Amino acid sequence: MKITKKWSTLFLPILLAGCMSTTATTPETGTTDKPAVEQPLTPETKPAVKPETKPAVKPEQKPQIDPKPPVATSLKTADGKLILGEEEWMYIKAINHNAKARIDTGATTSSISAVDIEMFERDGKNWVKFKLAHNDKETKEFESPVSRIVTIRQSSTEKRTDRPVIEAWVQIGDLKTKTEFTLNDRTHMTFPVLLGRTFFRDVAVVDVSKKFIQPKVKLEK
């Protein structure tokens, strides 16, 4: 259909009016942005929080301690050896007498306090008679064969002294044994008897932290 010049003249103003109306009512976009508003966190929007992991605690390791040898009783070790304190009562059977003895792990031989020592001969052998003495007390006279003679040199002088050695039956606790003693005046010493290693070797152990572990032997009536 052909549009005549008359009608085109009428339509043109109408179309221009419509375009102006559309431009005026359409807001401008892209010129300004509104600031973003922080939204509250919700359970759905909260980020997942990983639980705090603590380092594993290793159990404390205690140092290993070697077990001590078992003790069968308070008087003997598990293998049957006598337990001796630093001091013990020693029973001397020949004269029915108890004497205090110091257990000396540093001494080799044993000695006993003797006075009035006198050597003599009997049946072609050397004998000795003496009395045990300590703290101003003396026992009855005691006679015994001489096992040997030892020569002692004083540390402060060059003087040498011969001392007889005897054997005597003694008892500590339930241990009864025959042992050697050097006869020596020990009246100025604390103990009348000193027991060295030859006495308790292989038969006893010493606990120097204790005294009088073994019971005192009852005297014969």
VEXDREN-312606 format. One line per field, with one value per atom (N, C-alpha, C): x, y, z; residue number from 1; atom name. Coordinates in steps of 0.1 Angstrom, whole numbers. Layout:
<sites>
x c(X, ...)
y c(Y, ...)
z c(Z, ...)
pos c(NUM, ...)
site c(CA, ...)
</sites>
This chain:
<sites>
x c(9, 0, 9, 6, 14, 9, 19, 16, 18, 7, 8, 15, 20, 27, 19, 6, -2, -2, -3, -3, 11, 21, 35, 38, 31, 33, 27, 16, 9, 16, 22, 28, 41, 49, 62, 62, 53, 53, 49, 40, 36, 48, 55, 67, 77, 80, 90, 85, 73, 67, 69, 67, 68, 83, 92, 107, 111, 106, 110, 104, 92, 86, 94, 98, 105, 119, 125, 139, 138, 128, 126, 123, 115, 110, 120, 130, 139, 150, 152, 163, 176, 187, 200, 206, 212, 218, 233, 239, 254, 262, 255, 262, 268, 260, 264, 260, 269, 266, 264, 253, 251, 261, 266, 275, 269, 277, 272, 270, 259, 255, 259, 267, 272, 260, 258, 246, 251, 242, 245, 247, 257, 260, 249, 245, 235, 241, 235, 241, 244, 236, 239, 250, 253, 263, 277, 277, 289, 299, 312, 322, 324, 326, 329, 342, 341, 353, 358, 370, 376, 379, 376, 379, 394, 398, 412, 418, 429, 435, 447, 447, 458, 468, 480, 490, 488, 491, 489, 499, 494, 503, 508, 521, 527, 528, 525, 526, 540, 541, 554, 562, 574, 582, 591, 589, 597, 610, 621, 633, 633, 638, 638, 649, 645, 655, 657, 669, 672, 668, 660, 655, 667, 665, 675, 674, 685, 684, 674, 666, 656, 662, 656, 661, 651, 656, 647, 642, 651, 647, 655, 652, 660, 673, 676, 689, 698, 692, 700, 695, 704, 701, 693, 688, 681, 689, 703, 711, 717, 712, 716, 728, 733, 744, 739, 747, 744, 745, 736, 736, 742, 753, 760, 759, 757, 757, 772, 773, 787, 792, 783, 786, 778, 784, 776, 782, 773, 778, 784, 796, 803, 804, 800, 801, 814, 822, 834, 831, 831, 826, 836, 849, 859, 858, 854, 853, 839, 829, 815, 813, 817, 817, 812, 804, 799, 808, 813, 821, 816, 816, 812, 823, 819, 828, 825, 835, 834, 837, 827, 829, 837, 849, 857, 860, 853, 855, 868, 875, 888, 900, 897, 908, 908, 919, 920, 918, 926, 926, 917, 914, 907, 917, 913, 921, 912, 918, 910, 919, 913, 920, 925, 938, 944, 954, 955, 965, 972, 983, 990, 994, 998, 1001, 1014, 1014, 1026, 1027, 1038, 1041, 1047, 1044, 1050, 1049, 1056, 1057, 1050, 1042, 1035, 1035, 1041, 1042, 1049, 1059, 1067, 1061, 1050, 1043, 1042, 1041, 1039, 1025, 1024, 1011, 1011, 999, 999, 987, 990, 979, 977, 965, 962, 948, 945, 932, 926, 913, 906, 903, 906, 904, 899, 889, 884, 875, 876, 868, 870, 883, 887, 881, 877, 872, 881, 883, 891, 884, 886, 880, 890, 886, 895, 906, 916, 928, 924, 929, 925, 938, 938, 950, 946, 956, 953, 966, 966, 978, 980, 992, 996, 995, 987, 987, 999, 1003, 1014, 1018, 1029, 1034, 1034, 1028, 1029, 1038, 1045, 1054, 1047, 1045, 1038, 1048, 1049, 1057, 1049, 1052, 1045, 1047, 1036, 1037, 1045, 1046, 1053, 1068, 1071, 1085, 1089, 1102, 1107, 1107, 1101, 1100, 1091, 1095, 1087, 1083, 1071, 1065, 1059, 1063, 1058, 1045, 1034, 1022, 1017, 1012, 1007, 993, 991, 977, 972, 959, 953, 940, 934, 921, 912, 900, 890, 876, 868, 854, 845, 839, 830, 817, 807, 794, 788, 782, 774, 760, 749, 737, 737, 733, 734, 746, 756, 768, 779, 783, 793, 805, 817, 828, 841, 852, 865, 873, 878, 885, 898, 907, 919, 918, 925, 926, 940, 944, 957, 956, 964, 963, 970, 962, 967, 960, 968, 962, 953, 940, 931, 923, 928, 921, 919, 927, 926, 917, 912, 903, 889, 880, 865, 860, 864, 859, 870, 866, 876, 879, 870, 872, 870, 879, 877, 877, 866, 865, 868, 878, 882, 875, 880, 873, 875, 886, 888, 877, 870, 860, 847, 843, 829, 830, 842, 843, 835, 826, 818, 807, 806, 795, 786, 790, 782, 784, 774, 774, 773, 778, 778, 770, 761, 753, 757, 766, 772, 763, 751, 741, 733, 736, 728, 738, 733, 740, 733, 740, 734, 722, 724, 713, 710, 721, 720, 717, 709, 706, 718, 718, 729, 727, 738, 738, 737, 728, 727, 738, 743, 755, 750, 760, 757, 757, 748, 747, 756)
y c(-12, 0, 12, 21, 33, 44, 50, 61, 74, 81, 94, 104, 114, 125, 132, 132, 138, 131, 118, 110, 110, 110, 110, 122, 133, 145, 145, 137, 136, 127, 116, 106, 111, 118, 122, 130, 139, 146, 136, 126, 117, 108, 104, 95, 102, 115, 122, 125, 127, 129, 116, 105, 92, 90, 93, 91, 100, 112, 121, 117, 112, 107, 95, 86, 74, 78, 88, 92, 99, 106, 114, 105, 95, 86, 75, 72, 61, 66, 60, 65, 60, 68, 65, 53, 45, 33, 33, 27, 26, 38, 48, 60, 60, 55, 54, 40, 34, 21, 24, 18, 19, 10, 15, 7, -6, -16, -29, -29, -35, -35, -49, -50, -62, -70, -81, -89, -98, -99, -108, -122, -129, -143, -151, -161, -171, -184, -194, -207, -212, -208, -213, -206, -193, -185, -185, -189, -190, -200, -196, -205, -216, -228, -240, -238, -240, -238, -252, -254, -267, -268, -279, -281, -280, -274, -272, -286, -290, -303, -301, -308, -307, -318, -315, -326, -338, -349, -361, -361, -364, -365, -379, -380, -394, -397, -409, -413, -411, -406, -404, -418, -418, -431, -429, -438, -438, -446, -441, -449, -462, -472, -486, -487, -493, -495, -510, -513, -528, -532, -543, -547, -551, -548, -553, -567, -574, -588, -591, -601, -603, -607, -603, -607, -616, -628, -638, -635, -631, -627, -614, -609, -597, -601, -614, -619, -625, -629, -635, -630, -632, -629, -641, -639, -649, -662, -660, -672, -677, -673, -679, -672, -661, -655, -646, -646, -638, -623, -615, -600, -595, -588, -582, -567, -561, -546, -542, -529, -523, -528, -531, -536, -548, -558, -571, -576, -584, -592, -605, -608, -620, -629, -641, -650, -659, -659, -667, -679, -691, -703, -707, -706, -711, -705, -692, -685, -681, -686, -683, -667, -660, -645, -639, -628, -620, -607, -604, -592, -584, -571, -562, -563, -565, -566, -555, -549, -540, -547, -547, -553, -544, -547, -538, -543, -538, -543, -539, -529, -525, -533, -541, -549, -563, -569, -583, -593, -591, -601, -596, -604, -601, -600, -592, -591, -590, -594, -594, -588, -581, -574, -584, -584, -593, -587, -590, -585, -597, -595, -605, -617, -613, -623, -630, -643, -651, -663, -664, -676, -687, -700, -711, -723, -734, -746, -757, -765, -776, -787, -799, -810, -806, -798, -794, -783, -778, -768, -755, -744, -731, -729, -725, -721, -707, -701, -688, -687, -680, -678, -663, -658, -644, -642, -630, -626, -616, -617, -607, -595, -583, -571, -560, -552, -540, -533, -520, -511, -515, -517, -520, -533, -542, -555, -566, -577, -588, -601, -610, -623, -633, -645, -655, -658, -664, -667, -677, -675, -683, -689, -702, -708, -713, -713, -717, -720, -730, -732, -720, -717, -706, -711, -705, -709, -704, -692, -686, -673, -668, -655, -644, -633, -622, -611, -605, -593, -580, -572, -559, -548, -539, -528, -515, -508, -495, -485, -478, -469, -457, -453, -441, -444, -456, -460, -472, -476, -488, -500, -498, -509, -520, -532, -544, -552, -557, -564, -577, -588, -601, -603, -608, -610, -624, -632, -645, -645, -655, -656, -670, -669, -681, -684, -696, -699, -701, -696, -697, -699, -707, -709, -697, -691, -679, -681, -673, -674, -660, -657, -645, -650, -647, -652, -667, -673, -688, -693, -684, -687, -691, -704, -709, -712, -706, -709, -707, -713, -712, -702, -692, -682, -677, -671, -666, -652, -650, -637, -634, -621, -617, -611, -615, -610, -597, -587, -573, -566, -557, -549, -538, -540, -530, -522, -522, -516, -501, -495, -480, -478, -489, -488, -489, -485, -485, -499, -508, -522, -532, -542, -552, -562, -563, -572, -565, -568, -563, -575, -576, -587, -582, -588, -585, -593, -592, -598, -614, -618, -633, -640, -632, -638, -640, -629, -630, -632, -634, -637, -650, -649, -660, -665, -660, -664, -653, -641, -630, -617, -608, -595, -585, -573, -562, -551, -546, -534, -524, -515, -506, -495, -494, -485, -490, -502, -508, -513, -516, -522, -533, -543, -553, -559, -564, -571, -585, -592, -605, -605, -615, -616, -620, -615, -618, -632, -640, -654, -654, -663, -664, -672, -667, -674, -687, -696, -709, -708, -715, -714, -725)
z c(0, 0, 0, -7, -9, 0, 7, 16, 8, 8, 1, 8, 2, 8, 19, 18, 28, 41, 40, 53, 59, 51, 57, 64, 60, 67, 81, 83, 95, 105, 99, 108, 114, 107, 112, 125, 127, 141, 152, 149, 159, 163, 153, 156, 164, 161, 168, 183, 185, 199, 207, 201, 208, 212, 203, 207, 218, 218, 229, 242, 242, 254, 260, 251, 256, 262, 256, 261, 274, 276, 289, 300, 298, 309, 312, 304, 306, 315, 327, 336, 331, 334, 330, 339, 332, 339, 337, 347, 346, 350, 355, 359, 373, 383, 397, 402, 411, 418, 433, 438, 452, 460, 472, 480, 484, 484, 489, 503, 507, 522, 527, 538, 543, 550, 545, 550, 562, 572, 584, 579, 587, 584, 589, 582, 586, 587, 593, 593, 580, 570, 556, 550, 554, 547, 555, 568, 575, 569, 568, 563, 574, 569, 577, 585, 598, 607, 611, 607, 610, 625, 632, 646, 648, 659, 663, 667, 661, 664, 673, 685, 694, 691, 693, 691, 700, 695, 704, 715, 727, 739, 741, 740, 742, 757, 761, 775, 780, 792, 798, 800, 795, 797, 809, 818, 830, 828, 833, 831, 837, 830, 836, 846, 858, 869, 871, 871, 873, 887, 887, 900, 909, 922, 932, 934, 938, 941, 952, 951, 961, 974, 985, 999, 1005, 1008, 1013, 1027, 1036, 1050, 1053, 1065, 1070, 1075, 1077, 1082, 1071, 1060, 1049, 1036, 1026, 1012, 1006, 994, 988, 985, 984, 981, 994, 1006, 1018, 1025, 1020, 1027, 1039, 1049, 1061, 1058, 1063, 1062, 1075, 1074, 1085, 1085, 1096, 1097, 1100, 1101, 1104, 1118, 1127, 1140, 1143, 1149, 1153, 1166, 1173, 1184, 1180, 1185, 1181, 1194, 1193, 1204, 1203, 1214, 1214, 1223, 1217, 1224, 1235, 1233, 1242, 1256, 1256, 1269, 1272, 1264, 1266, 1268, 1257, 1259, 1246, 1248, 1236, 1236, 1224, 1222, 1210, 1212, 1200, 1190, 1177, 1166, 1156, 1150, 1139, 1126, 1117, 1104, 1095, 1092, 1084, 1070, 1060, 1046, 1040, 1047, 1042, 1048, 1058, 1064, 1058, 1057, 1052, 1063, 1074, 1085, 1097, 1106, 1118, 1130, 1139, 1152, 1164, 1175, 1188, 1199, 1208, 1218, 1229, 1231, 1241, 1249, 1262, 1271, 1278, 1284, 1291, 1282, 1270, 1260, 1263, 1264, 1267, 1259, 1251, 1243, 1251, 1248, 1254, 1245, 1249, 1240, 1247, 1239, 1244, 1233, 1237, 1228, 1215, 1217, 1205, 1196, 1200, 1192, 1200, 1192, 1199, 1203, 1216, 1221, 1227, 1230, 1236, 1246, 1256, 1266, 1268, 1270, 1270, 1276, 1278, 1283, 1273, 1270, 1263, 1272, 1267, 1276, 1268, 1274, 1268, 1278, 1277, 1286, 1301, 1304, 1318, 1323, 1314, 1318, 1311, 1319, 1314, 1315, 1306, 1307, 1314, 1316, 1321, 1311, 1316, 1307, 1296, 1285, 1273, 1267, 1264, 1258, 1244, 1235, 1221, 1214, 1205, 1196, 1187, 1184, 1175, 1160, 1152, 1138, 1130, 1133, 1126, 1133, 1129, 1135, 1123, 1126, 1116, 1121, 1112, 1116, 1112, 1121, 1118, 1119, 1109, 1110, 1112, 1122, 1125, 1114, 1110, 1099, 1103, 1116, 1120, 1123, 1125, 1128, 1120, 1121, 1115, 1124, 1136, 1145, 1140, 1142, 1138, 1150, 1150, 1161, 1156, 1163, 1160, 1168, 1161, 1167, 1164, 1174, 1172, 1166, 1157, 1151, 1156, 1161, 1166, 1157, 1159, 1153, 1165, 1163, 1174, 1167, 1174, 1170, 1175, 1165, 1169, 1162, 1166, 1161, 1160, 1148, 1146, 1140, 1146, 1142, 1142, 1131, 1131, 1124, 1121, 1114, 1125, 1124, 1133, 1124, 1127, 1119, 1127, 1122, 1128, 1120, 1126, 1118, 1126, 1118, 1124, 1130, 1141, 1147, 1151, 1148, 1153, 1167, 1176, 1190, 1191, 1196, 1196, 1207, 1214, 1225, 1218, 1219, 1213, 1224, 1237, 1248, 1245, 1237, 1234, 1222, 1215, 1204, 1208, 1199, 1202, 1203, 1195, 1195, 1199, 1207, 1210, 1199, 1189, 1178, 1165, 1156, 1142, 1132, 1124, 1115, 1101, 1095, 1081, 1071, 1058, 1047, 1047, 1054, 1054, 1062, 1071, 1079, 1071, 1064, 1058, 1043, 1037, 1023, 1019, 1009, 1004, 1013, 1025, 1034, 1039, 1037, 1042, 1033, 1034, 1027, 1038, 1036, 1046, 1042, 1051, 1049, 1059, 1055, 1065, 1070, 1064, 1069, 1081, 1085, 1096, 1107, 1119, 1130, 1137, 1141, 1149, 1142, 1130, 1123, 1129, 1132, 1137, 1152, 1156, 1171, 1179, 1191, 1201, 1206, 1205, 1210, 1225, 1230, 1244, 1250, 1261, 1268, 1274, 1275, 1281, 1296, 1302, 1317, 1324)
pos c(1, 1, 1, 2, 2, 2, 3, 3, 3, 4, 4, 4, 5, 5, 5, 6, 6, 6, 7, 7, 7, 8, 8, 8, 9, 9, 9, 10, 10, 10, 11, 11, 11, 12, 12, 12, 13, 13, 13, 14, 14, 14, 15, 15, 15, 16, 16, 16, 17, 17, 17, 18, 18, 18, 19, 19, 19, 20, 20, 20, 21, 21, 21, 22, 22, 22, 23, 23, 23, 24, 24, 24, 25, 25, 25, 26, 26, 26, 27, 27, 27, 28, 28, 28, 29, 29, 29, 30, 30, 30, 31, 31, 31, 32, 32, 32, 33, 33, 33, 34, 34, 34, 35, 35, 35, 36, 36, 36, 37, 37, 37, 38, 38, 38, 39, 39, 39, 40, 40, 40, 41, 41, 41, 42, 42, 42, 43, 43, 43, 44, 44, 44, 45, 45, 45, 46, 46, 46, 47, 47, 47, 48, 48, 48, 49, 49, 49, 50, 50, 50, 51, 51, 51, 52, 52, 52, 53, 53, 53, 54, 54, 54, 55, 55, 55, 56, 56, 56, 57, 57, 57, 58, 58, 58, 59, 59, 59, 60, 60, 60, 61, 61, 61, 62, 62, 62, 63, 63, 63, 64, 64, 64, 65, 65, 65, 66, 66, 66, 67, 67, 67, 68, 68, 68, 69, 69, 69, 70, 70, 70, 71, 71, 71, 72, 72, 72, 73, 73, 73, 74, 74, 74, 75, 75, 75, 76, 76, 76, 77, 77, 77, 78, 78, 78, 79, 79, 79, 80, 80, 80, 81, 81, 81, 82, 82, 82, 83, 83, 83, 84, 84, 84, 85, 85, 85, 86, 86, 86, 87, 87, 87, 88, 88, 88, 89, 89, 89, 90, 90, 90, 91, 91, 91, 92, 92, 92, 93, 93, 93, 94, 94, 94, 95, 95, 95, 96, 96, 96, 97, 97, 97, 98, 98, 98, 99, 99, 99, 100, 100, 100, 101, 101, 101, 102, 102, 102, 103, 103, 103, 104, 104, 104, 105, 105, 105, 106, 106, 106, 107, 107, 107, 108, 108, 108, 109, 109, 109, 110, 110, 110, 111, 111, 111, 112, 112, 112, 113, 113, 113, 114, 114, 114, 115, 115, 115, 116, 116, 116, 117, 117, 117, 118, 118, 118, 119, 119, 119, 120, 120, 120, 121, 121, 121, 122, 122, 122, 123, 123, 123, 124, 124, 124, 125, 125, 125, 126, 126, 126, 127, 127, 127, 128, 128, 128, 129, 129, 129, 130, 130, 130, 131, 131, 131, 132, 132, 132, 133, 133, 133, 134, 134, 134, 135, 135, 135, 136, 136, 136, 137, 137, 137, 138, 138, 138, 139, 139, 139, 140, 140, 140, 141, 141, 141, 142, 142, 142, 143, 143, 143, 144, 144, 144, 145, 145, 145, 146, 146, 146, 147, 147, 147, 148, 148, 148, 149, 149, 149, 150, 150, 150, 151, 151, 151, 152, 152, 152, 153, 153, 153, 154, 154, 154, 155, 155, 155, 156, 156, 156, 157, 157, 157, 158, 158, 158, 159, 159, 159, 160, 160, 160, 161, 161, 161, 162, 162, 162, 163, 163, 163, 164, 164, 164, 165, 165, 165, 166, 166, 166, 167, 167, 167, 168, 168, 168, 169, 169, 169, 170, 170, 170, 171, 171, 171, 172, 172, 172, 173, 173, 173, 174, 174, 174, 175, 175, 175, 176, 176, 176, 177, 177, 177, 178, 178, 178, 179, 179, 179, 180, 180, 180, 181, 181, 181, 182, 182, 182, 183, 183, 183, 184, 184, 184, 185, 185, 185, 186, 186, 186, 187, 187, 187, 188, 188, 188, 189, 189, 189, 190, 190, 190, 191, 191, 191, 192, 192, 192, 193, 193, 193, 194, 194, 194, 195, 195, 195, 196, 196, 196, 197, 197, 197, 198, 198, 198, 199, 199, 199, 200, 200, 200, 201, 201, 201, 202, 202, 202, 203, 203, 203, 204, 204, 204, 205, 205, 205, 206, 206, 206, 207, 207, 207, 208, 208, 208, 209, 209, 209, 210, 210, 210, 211, 211, 211, 212, 212, 212, 213, 213, 213, 214, 214, 214, 215, 215, 215, 216, 216, 216, 217, 217, 217, 218, 218, 218, 219, 219, 219, 220, 220, 220, 221, 221, 221)
site c(N, CA, C, N, CA, C, N, CA, C, N, CA, C, N, CA, C, N, CA, C, N, CA, C, N, CA, C, N, CA, C, N, CA, C, N, CA, C, N, CA, C, N, CA, C, N, CA, C, N, CA, C, N, CA, C, N, CA, C, N, CA, C, N, CA, C, N, CA, C, N, CA, C, N, CA, C, N, CA, C, N, CA, C, N, CA, C, N, CA, C, N, CA, C, N, CA, C, N, CA, C, N, CA, C, N, CA, C, N, CA, C, N, CA, C, N, CA, C, N, CA, C, N, CA, C, N, CA, C, N, CA, C, N, CA, C, N, CA, C, N, CA, C, N, CA, C, N, CA, C, N, CA, C, N, CA, C, N, CA, C, N, CA, C, N, CA, C, N, CA, C, N, CA, C, N, CA, C, N, CA, C, N, CA, C, N, CA, C, N, CA, C, N, CA, C, N, CA, C, N, CA, C, N, CA, C, N, CA, C, N, CA, C, N, CA, C, N, CA, C, N, CA, C, N, CA, C, N, CA, C, N, CA, C, N, CA, C, N, CA, C, N, CA, C, N, CA, C, N, CA, C, N, CA, C, N, CA, C, N, CA, C, N, CA, C, N, CA, C, N, CA, C, N, CA, C, N, CA, C, N, CA, C, N, CA, C, N, CA, C, N, CA, C, N, CA, C, N, CA, C, N, CA, C, N, CA, C, N, CA, C, N, CA, C, N, CA, C, N, CA, C, N, CA, C, N, CA, C, N, CA, C, N, CA, C, N, CA, C, N, CA, C, N, CA, C, N, CA, C, N, CA, C, N, CA, C, N, CA, C, N, CA, C, N, CA, C, N, CA, C, N, CA, C, N, CA, C, N, CA, C, N, CA, C, N, CA, C, N, CA, C, N, CA, C, N, CA, C, N, CA, C, N, CA, C, N, CA, C, N, CA, C, N, CA, C, N, CA, C, N, CA, C, N, CA, C, N, CA, C, N, CA, C, N, CA, C, N, CA, C, N, CA, C, N, CA, C, N, CA, C, N, CA, C, N, CA, C, N, CA, C, N, CA, C, N, CA, C, N, CA, C, N, CA, C, N, CA, C, N, CA, C, N, CA, C, N, CA, C, N, CA, C, N, CA, C, N, CA, C, N, CA, C, N, CA, C, N, CA, C, N, CA, C, N, CA, C, N, CA, C, N, CA, C, N, CA, C, N, CA, C, N, CA, C, N, CA, C, N, CA, C, N, CA, C, N, CA, C, N, CA, C, N, CA, C, N, CA, C, N, CA, C, N, CA, C, N, CA, C, N, CA, C, N, CA, C, N, CA, C, N, CA, C, N, CA, C, N, CA, C, N, CA, C, N, CA, C, N, CA, C, N, CA, C, N, CA, C, N, CA, C, N, CA, C, N, CA, C, N, CA, C, N, CA, C, N, CA, C, N, CA, C, N, CA, C, N, CA, C, N, CA, C, N, CA, C, N, CA, C, N, CA, C, N, CA, C, N, CA, C, N, CA, C, N, CA, C, N, CA, C, N, CA, C, N, CA, C, N, CA, C, N, CA, C, N, CA, C, N, CA, C, N, CA, C, N, CA, C, N, CA, C, N, CA, C, N, CA, C, N, CA, C, N, CA, C, N, CA, C, N, CA, C, N, CA, C, N, CA, C, N, CA, C, N, CA, C, N, CA, C, N, CA, C, N, CA, C, N, CA, C, N, CA, C, N, CA, C, N, CA, C, N, CA, C, N, CA, C, N, CA, C)
</sites>
